Amino acid sequence: MIQDLRPMTFQHPMPNAYHLFLLPFSWLYGAGLRAYLLPYNLGIRKRHRLPCRVVSVGNLTFGGTGKSPAVRAICEKLLERGIRPAVLSRGHGGRLSAVGAIVSDGVTRRLEAVDSGDEPAALADVLPGVPVAIGKDRRRIGRLLAEMFRPDIIVLDDGMQYWQLHRDVEIVLVDACRPFGTGRLLPAGNLREPIKGIQRADAIVMTGMEAAEECAPALRDLAPSLKFEIRNPKCRGVFLARRSPRAVIDTGTGERLPVSCLSGLPIVAVSGIANPASFEVMLAGLGADIKQAVQFGDHCPYSKRHLQIIEAALDKTGAEAVVTTAKDAAKFRLAEKTYVLDIELVIENIDRLVDIVVGV
């Protein structure tokens, strides 16, 4: 497991012929990215600065490493310190992403998930007191966010590859089980940029520790020296994180229930996320009796047909409730009993991470 920190150990999951076909396109993608970034690296093109501190939470790979839960955890800690954060997201899948919009003023969510995208809507629901905005042009929407709400810090959700905007702090999330995915650029692999991009990190958060318990002690020993393994003396810390169930929310009443209420409960597990297996493993670990798991694609829009599939699963299995994720629940409503498993990202030594965020 520890050896997987080095890209040469990765085994590509696709058939060899398919991989060979796509590999030239990966080379072209890499060449195009280098050409695009050259003016920035030479200082010819400047990154736009917002009138407040900007912190990016991002990753090198496509797929769920826990960016939005990390944003939530950081914002909650900032609020505890009396620091006013705001969240700025691309708004993937939202109808208003191209033009930009305010999702929440910190008191009321103004947009439905279909307009804002699922993750910004879910963040707005769990971060009272934190304005949330979306927009493809995060320079313009960032200025609007700063002017309207005067935050102390703007946190970019999935901002690592938004090259046009200056960031004061770069937090990079890495999956503990597959740190750099396949080790190849898209489309032959799932890297958004070359692995050396991690050298920009001011802090690294290794997520997914709940699925890497067998190597957790070794990862803890490795963490202090990881910044040297990746040749990044700029990095001020490596932090280990795990997803943990916080509560169960009844979507009909809004009541927060202890996770123990799922023990022995016959359910249909519904998810439209990058890693549905991790969600289902967590439910099973809480003792839920999963009669059927219904998996849709990441950022599923939930049409009438999707709801019919869920209802058919309930009828077929006789399950007493649907249990889903926060970002899925933001996009559909059922007449049947529906629970949200509220999952938090528990980051070890998070106070030190927040010190890095605020510049201490």
Secondary structure as UniProt FT lines:
FT   HELIX           2..5
FT   HELIX           7..9
FT   HELIX           16..41
FT   TURN            42..43
FT   STRAND          53..59
FT   HELIX           67..80
FT   TURN            81..82
FT   STRAND          85..89
FT   TURN            92..93
FT   TURN            95..99
FT   STRAND          101..104
FT   HELIX           113..116
FT   HELIX           118..126
FT   TURN            128..129
FT   STRAND          132..134
FT   HELIX           138..149
FT   STRAND          153..157
FT   TURN            160..161
FT   TURN            163..164
FT   STRAND          169..175
FT   TURN            179..182
FT   TURN            186..188
FT   HELIX           195..200
FT   STRAND          203..207
FT   HELIX           209..211
FT   HELIX           213..215
FT   HELIX           216..229
FT   TURN            230..231
FT   TURN            233..234
FT   STRAND          238..250
FT   TURN            251..253
FT   STRAND          256..257
FT   HELIX           259..262
FT   TURN            263..264
FT   STRAND          266..271
FT   HELIX           276..285
FT   TURN            286..287
FT   STRAND          289..295
FT   TURN            298..299
FT   HELIX           304..317
FT   STRAND          321..324
FT   HELIX           326..329
FT   TURN            330..331
FT   STRAND          338..347
FT   TURN            348..349
FT   HELIX           350..358
//
